[in-house]
Amino acid sequence: MCQRAGAGRRIAARRLLVTGRHFVTRWFGALGVTFALVGPVSQGVASAQTLAETRERANAGDAVAQDDLGVMYYNGEAVPQDYVEAVRWFRLAADQGLAAAQFDLGVMYDRGRGVPQDYVEAVRWYRLAVDQGLAAAQYNLGFMYDRGRGVLLDYVEALKWVTLAATRASSDRQEAYAQARGALAMLMTRAQVADAQRLAMEWQAAFDARQK
């Protein structure tokens, strides 16, 4: 995820939480574990000063601040909760190529918050964030393949993206992603798991080559 400065960094440090959706219940039902889609959710409440600073930077075109302001509207932090306004700020930042905002906008389409629910559009935004290596987007894209939402159902692709997410995740999400990867792999054939691992390695190699 992109590095943030000032007030934006304070929000970014706490922005990813698990919510109460039904992610991978097919994978984890027998184990008694349920995960959810990752979304643009933060812990705590932003101050009026943080809001003023963030809005000033957002109005000046700072993509990180625009995304942070969208998170504040999403959660009702220092502003009334407003999904439509959250989408507006997410889109401004996403159109500038900010991976976190592309992911956040994908979640809004996925959940139908502030926009009509549209899984195809959600996948499109997830993919843009995935192309920049954002682990949370890889994780959610795996969910979409597991459920056949906006894409053809494909468990090999699901495992591929969850594997990549587990490899690239920050420390606070790595264990959950790794559990998802392991539990899904247990329900697949060895050949399917091998295919997913090969595809994940190929994607990672291509991504690393682009960064040079």
C-alpha positions in Angstrom: 0.0 0.0 0.0 1.2 3.5 -0.7 3.1 5.4 2.0 1.1 8.2 3.6 2.3 11.4 5.3 1.0 13.5 8.2 -2.7 13.0 9.1 -3.0 10.6 6.2 -0.5 8.2 7.8 -2.4 8.2 11.1 -5.6 7.1 9.3 -3.8 4.6 7.1 -2.2 2.9 10.1 -5.6 1.6 11.2 -7.6 1.5 8.1 -8.0 -2.3 7.3 -10.3 -4.4 9.5 -12.3 -7.6 9.0 -16.0 -7.1 8.7 -18.9 -9.5 9.3 -19.5 -10.8 5.8 -19.4 -14.4 4.7 -15.9 -14.7 3.2 -14.7 -18.2 2.6 -17.3 -20.0 4.7 -17.0 -22.7 2.0 -13.4 -23.0 2.9 -13.6 -22.8 6.6 -16.9 -24.2 7.6 -15.5 -27.5 8.8 -12.8 -25.7 10.8 -15.2 -23.4 12.5 -13.4 -20.3 11.2 -14.9 -17.5 9.1 -13.1 -14.7 7.4 -14.6 -11.6 5.7 -13.9 -9.3 2.8 -11.3 -6.7 3.8 -12.6 -3.2 3.4 -11.9 0.5 4.0 -12.6 0.5 7.7 -10.5 2.2 10.4 -10.5 2.1 14.1 -11.0 5.2 16.2 -12.3 8.7 15.4 -10.5 11.4 13.5 -10.3 14.8 15.1 -11.7 18.0 13.6 -8.1 19.2 13.1 -7.3 16.0 11.2 -10.4 16.5 9.1 -9.4 20.1 8.2 -5.9 19.1 7.3 -7.0 16.2 5.2 -9.7 18.1 3.4 -7.3 20.9 2.6 -4.9 18.5 1.0 -7.7 16.6 -0.7 -9.1 19.7 -2.3 -5.5 20.5 -3.5 -5.5 17.2 -5.4 -3.5 15.0 -3.0 -4.6 11.5 -3.9 -3.7 10.0 -0.5 -5.7 12.7 1.3 -8.6 12.1 -1.0 -8.6 8.5 -0.1 -8.2 9.2 3.6 -11.2 11.6 3.4 -13.2 8.9 1.7 -12.4 6.6 4.6 -13.6 9.3 7.0 -16.9 9.6 5.2 -17.2 5.8 5.0 -16.9 5.5 8.8 -18.5 8.8 9.9 -15.2 10.0 11.5 -15.5 13.7 12.2 -18.1 13.9 9.4 -21.6 12.4 9.0 -21.4 9.0 7.5 -22.0 9.3 3.8 -21.2 6.5 1.4 -21.9 8.6 -1.7 -19.4 11.2 -0.6 -16.9 8.4 0.3 -17.3 7.0 -3.2 -16.7 10.5 -4.7 -13.4 10.9 -2.9 -12.3 7.3 -3.5 -12.9 7.8 -7.2 -10.9 11.0 -7.4 -8.0 9.2 -5.8 -8.5 6.0 -7.8 -8.5 8.0 -11.0 -5.0 9.3 -10.1 -3.8 5.7 -9.8 -3.7 5.3 -6.0 -3.9 1.5 -5.3 -5.5 1.9 -1.9 -8.3 4.1 -3.4 -8.8 1.7 -6.3 -9.2 -1.1 -3.7 -11.6 1.0 -1.6 -13.7 1.8 -4.7 -13.8 -1.8 -5.5 -15.2 -2.6 -2.1 -17.9 0.0 -2.5 -19.1 -1.6 -5.7 -18.7 -5.1 -4.1 -21.0 -4.1 -1.2 -23.3 -1.7 -3.1 -22.5 1.2 -0.8 -22.8 4.7 -2.4 -23.1 3.0 -5.8 -25.3 0.2 -7.2 -23.8 -3.2 -6.4 -21.8 -4.3 -9.4 -19.4 -7.3 -9.0 -17.9 -6.8 -12.5 -17.0 -3.2 -11.6 -15.7 -4.3 -8.2 -13.4 -6.8 -9.9 -12.2 -4.2 -12.4 -11.1 -1.9 -9.5 -9.6 -4.8 -7.5 -7.5 -5.7 -10.6 -6.1 -2.2 -10.9 -5.0 -2.3 -7.3 -3.7 -5.9 -7.7 -1.6 -4.7 -10.6 0.2 -2.5 -8.1 0.8 -5.4 -5.7 -1.8 -4.5 -3.0 -2.3 -7.6 -0.9 -5.8 -6.7 0.3 -7.0 -6.5 -3.3 -5.4 -9.8 -4.1 -7.3 -11.3 -1.1 -10.6 -9.9 -2.2 -10.0 -10.9 -5.8 -9.5 -14.5 -4.5 -12.9 -14.2 -2.8 -14.5 -13.1 -6.0 -13.1 -16.2 -7.9 -14.2 -18.5 -5.0 -17.8 -17.2 -5.3 -17.9 -16.5 -9.0 -18.8 -12.9 -8.5 -17.9 -10.7 -11.5 -15.7 -13.6 -12.8 -16.2 -17.2 -13.7 -15.9 -19.4 -10.6 -12.3 -20.7 -10.5 -10.8 -22.2 -7.3 -7.3 -22.4 -8.8 -7.4 -18.6 -9.4 -8.9 -18.1 -6.0 -6.0 -20.0 -4.4 -3.5 -18.2 -6.6 -4.6 -14.8 -5.4 -4.9 -15.8 -1.7 -1.4 -17.3 -1.9 -0.1 -14.0 -3.3 -1.9 -12.0 -0.6 -0.5 -14.2 2.1 3.0 -13.6 0.7 2.7 -9.9 0.3 0.5 -9.0 3.3 1.5 -6.7 6.2 2.2 -8.4 9.5 -1.3 -7.7 10.9 -3.0 -9.6 8.1 -0.4 -12.2 7.2 -1.6 -14.9 9.6 -5.3 -14.6 8.5 -4.3 -14.7 4.8 -2.1 -17.7 5.4 -4.9 -19.6 7.2 -7.2 -18.9 4.2 -4.6 -20.2 1.8 -4.0 -23.4 3.9 -7.7 -24.1 4.4 -8.5 -23.7 0.8 -5.6 -25.9 -0.4 -6.9 -28.7 1.9 -10.1 -28.8 -0.2 -8.4 -29.0 -3.6 -6.5 -31.7 -5.4 -2.7 -31.7 -5.5 -2.8 -30.9 -9.2 -5.0 -27.8 -8.5 -2.8 -26.6 -5.7 0.3 -27.1 -7.9 -1.3 -25.1 -10.7 -2.3 -22.3 -8.3 1.3 -22.2 -6.9 2.8 -22.1 -10.3 0.5 -19.3 -11.4 1.2 -17.3 -8.3 5.0 -17.7 -8.8 4.6 -16.6 -12.5 2.6 -13.5 -11.5 5.1 -12.6 -8.8 8.0 -13.0 -11.2 6.3 -10.8 -13.8 5.5 -8.2 -11.1 9.0 -8.1 -9.8 10.4 -7.7 -13.4 8.1 -4.6 -13.9 9.5 -3.0 -10.7 13.1 -3.0 -12.0 
